[in-house]
Amino acid sequence: MGVQCVPLPTALLSSHTDGYKDFVFEDTARLFEPYARHWRSEGIVFDAIYCGFLGSYEQIAKTAEIIRMFRQKNTLVVVDPVMGDHGAIYKTYTAEMCEGMRGLVALADIVTPNVTEAAILCGRRYADFPHGDLDAIAEWLVCLGKLAPRAEFLITGVMTGGSPGSIGVARLKHGTARVISRPMEPQYYPGTGDLFASCLVGGLMGGTNMEDSINAAADFTRDAIMISGRAGLPGREGVLLEALLPVLSRYNVAYRTITNDE
């Protein structure tokens, strides 16, 4: 999407944690402090700080330190609170880490939990999420907002309609909940929440407004799921996003060109 990324690896894994047994997991918390010291010594300034999967409570605490260290007046902070899915907490997560994540989201400008993670953050039951009821979804978003008054929360994986129905992203705008949705594909692939959040950040960094960034990220995520299903890709391998990267790149570059011309 035309944005330079400076990654700090939070964990090294031999595979997805969803669908594979006996995967190798290496916690890289030891890298956080030397990375941060080096960046600071070089006077590096970041337009955005975006964190996703975190491998330990120590990493959550250190991520909060890095945000405080590098945040400036116009730095966008995005937290994807990767903790679980389908009503279950991930195997690598603990109750202490879930509590730590509540503190981390308090530092964010944008937070992108799925329904499971929204339930964890609010201390509610996953089964009680009110898919299809906009007034009740708005109340969940208000609950999340109490954790981070400055942040906008986007709940992903919100289902609407009948069969096969639609799936989308709920946001609160002027006190009213709205769901930006796309037709639901029959296949499930892990990592689509990460994909959505990353595309969202890329769009915002390219100068696209929030509404258009959400729509572009939703389109890309849906298309990645669709072509992966048609190719017969096993779910545990994740989506074939590589095949669609040229489309994503053209979207952001085209937007920048139009904006600059104007």
N, C-alpha and C positions, 0 to 999 in steps of 0.2 A: 504493500500500500504506500510505498515511498517514504516510510518512516524508519529512521535508524534505531535499531534496538540494541540495548546494552544489557545483556542477560546476566543475572546472578543465579546460578543453578541451585535450587533448594533441595533437590534430591536427584540421584541417578538411579534409574530403574531399568531392568532388563526387558520389561514389557509393560503393557497396561496392567493395572491392578484388578481390572474387571474382566473375568473370563480366563485368566491364566493362573495356574497353581505354582507355588514355590518360586515366585518371582524374586529377583534380587533387588533389594532396596538399600541404597547408601545415603545416609544423612550427610549433607554437606554444610551443616551449620558452622563448621570450622572456617569456612571461606568468607562468611559475612563480614567480620571485622577487618581482615586484610583488604578485601575488595573495597569496603567503604573508606578505609584510610587512604588507599591509593587514589580513588576517585577524588577525595577531598584534597589531597596533596597536589593534584593536577588542576584543581579549580573547575572541575566538571560540573555543569549545570544541566538539570533534566527538565524538560517541558512536562513530563508526566512520570509518575511512578505507578506501576501496575503489578499487582501480585496475585498469583493464583494458588496452586497447590503448595502447601507448607507441610514439612515432614515431621515437625516436633513442636512442643511447647516453646522450647528455646528459640526456634526459628520465628515463631510468631512474635515473641518479645523482641528479637533482634530486628525483625522487619519494622516494627513500630519505631525502634530507635533510628533506623535508616530513613524512614519517612520524616521524622522530626529533624534529622540532620540535613536532609537535602531539600526539604520543602521550602519553596519561596512563595511570594505573593500569588503568582499566576501558575504554580505547579498543579496540574491535575492529578489527584490521587484516586485510583480505582482499585477496589478490593473485590475480588471474586472469592467468596468465602467457601472454598472447596472442602466440604465436610462429609457429604453423603448424597444418596439418591434413592428414589423409590421407597422412601420411608426408613431407610437404614443408614447408619453411620458407617463410613468406610473403615476397613480393618485396621488401617494405620492410625486412626483417630481415637483420642481418649476424651473423657469428660473434661479434664483439665484443659485440653486443647480447644474444645468447644467454648469453654468459658473465656479463654484467651482470645478467641476470634471475636467475641462480643466487644472486647476492648479495642481490637484492631480496627473494626469497622467504624468505630467512633472517630477515627482519624480521616475517614474517606470522604471524597466528594461524590463518588458513584459506587454503589454496591450492587452486585448482580447474583443474589442467591437463587437457587432453584427452589421448588416448593418444599423439599425436605429441609434444606438449609434455612429457609425462612421460618419453618416450624421450630428448628433447633434454636435459632437466634431469639425467637419470641417466647420460647418455653411452652410451645403448644404442640398438639398432636398433629402429625402429618395427615391422618385420616380426616381431620376436621377442616382441612382447607376447602374453602367454598368455591370450587371451580364453577364458573358460569354465573355467579352472583356478584355483580360489580360492587354493590354497596358493602357486602361483607368482605370482598377483596380489599376495598378501600380501607376498611378497619384494620386489616392485617398490615397494610402498608403504613398506616398511621402508627401501629405498634412498633414496626421496624424503625420508623423515623425517630422514635424516642431514644434509640440507641445512638443515633448520629443526626442531630438536628440540622446540620449543614448539608447532609448528603441526600442524594436522590437514590431511592431503591427501585430496582427493576427485578421483579420476580419472573424467572424463566420457567418454562414447562407448565404453564397454565393452560388447561384444556377447556374448550368451549364446543358447543354444538352436539349433534347426535353422532351417528356412525358414518364414516370413520371419524368425523369431527375435525376440529382444528386445535393447534397447539401454538402458544405464543408467549408474549412478554407483557406483564402487567406493570403499569406505572401510574403514579398519582399526579394528576395535573389539575390545579385549581380546586383541590379537594375532592375530585371525582376520579375514580379508577377507570382506566381504559386498557383494553387488551389488544395489542397489535399481533395478529395471529396469521398463520399459514395452514393450509390443509395438512393434516397429519399423515405421515408416511407409515407404512406397516412395519418397517424395520426399526430396530433400536441399535444405536451405536454409542459407545462411551466417548467422552471427550467433546460432545457437541456444545456443552455449556462453556467449556474453555474456548471453543471456536467462536461462539457468539460474542463472548466478552472481548476477545482479541480483535475481532472485526469492528466491534463498537469503538474500542479505543483507537484503532487505526483511522476510522472515519472521523472521529472527533479531532485527532491530531492533524488530519488533513484539512480541517476547517469546516467540515460538514456539521450541521446542527444536530441536536439530539434526536429529533423525530426521524430525520432522514438517515442518520447513522443506525438507529434501531432497525429501520426497514431494510437497509442494505445488509446489515448483519443477519437479520432473519432470513432474507432471501438467499444469502450465501450458504447459511447453515442448512436450510431446506434443500437447496440444490445439491449440496454435498451428500446429504442423506439419500436423496433420490437416485443420484447416479451410482452411489455405492450399492444400493439395493438392486438396481437393475444389472449391475455387474456381478451380482451374487457374492459380494464380499462378506466373509464371516464377520459377525458383529464384533467379536473381540479384537479385530484388527483396526477398528476405528474407521473413519470416513476417508474417501479418496479426495481429500481436499487439494492435493497437489495438482490434479487435473484441472481444477478451477481457478488456480492462482492467477493466471493471466487475466481472467475476467475481473477479479478483485482489484488487481493492480490498475487496470484501465479505468475502473470506477473512480478511484481516488485521484489519479493523475488528471483525468478529464475534468473533475470538479475543480481542482486547483487551477487548471488552465483557464476555465471559464471565469472563475472568481478573479484571477489576476488580470484578465482582459478587461473585466468590468471596472 
